[in-house]
Amino acid sequence: SMPAMPSVAAGSRMPTASPFRAYALMLCAYHVAGTCFYIRRPSTAQMDAFAGSISARRHNHALGSVRSDGVDSTDANLYCSRLIVHTVHLGQGRRCWRRARRLLLEWRMHEGSSWSAVHKHPTGGLVTLAAMPHPRLPLFWVLNPCRVVCRVDGRRQASVGYATLEGHLIAGEERMSVRRGTSGDVTFEVLSLSRGAGPVGKLLFFALGRTQDRFFREQCRCMREQAADAGRPDAQAHTRGEGDPVAAGRG
């Protein structure tokens, strides 16, 4: 089981910053970072080519704590400026478990999303895709360099995880898990530890908190819609930041 997470300051809010100023700075960082920007949504071939080209890059951090067996809370406190955890109830029974497990292990946790994606290359390179600055106002699309760091396929739990690489404006790791409880309940969890990477990334980091949270909420929504077989899903989420606490939310 996962160790207890750091507490969340209920009712607290993240400081706001001009999103368009942040995104303008992000675009200016194109030539000094390895993140790719597109005016239109990149094709699967473009995502695959980029994911394949980054396989030799090094990680841009040394956390190494996002594993199938949990996150060491001491490492999390020392390393990350933002911890995000979302847990969504998908349904019950073997059929729901098998469907959710397959979606996860095939990296299809964003299936059905019109503005986000995760794409894995056979070499282990992986890219995350998001429309910016908002799904309702997709002025440009961002591809971020990552690499797969874990894959576990157990009897009652399946997990996959990825970490950011050099060139990413955020440094951190994400882990997604599907679990089947003894009562038959099937849940999906996404966990993210992150901080800004480099001068530009650190400058943008606080303005990107809601963007990160929106990406993971969309992941939960897609998994819930694709995997749920019966019953009304119930979601819980919490986010913790040092200097930028976010109010506890509901998925």
Secondary structure, 3 states (H helix, E strand, C coil): CCCCCCCCCCCCCCCCCCHHHHHHHHHHHHHCCCCEEECCCCCHHHHHHHHHHCCCCCECCCCCCCECCECCHHHHHHHCCEEEEEEEEEEEHHHHHHHHHHHHHCCCCCCCCCCEEEEECCCCEEEEEEEEEECCEEEEEEEEEEEEEEEEECCCEEEEEEEEECCCCEEEEEEEEEEECCCCEEEEEEEEEEEECHHHHHHHHHHHHHHHHHHHHHHHHHHHHHHCCCCCCCEEEEEEECCCCCCCECC
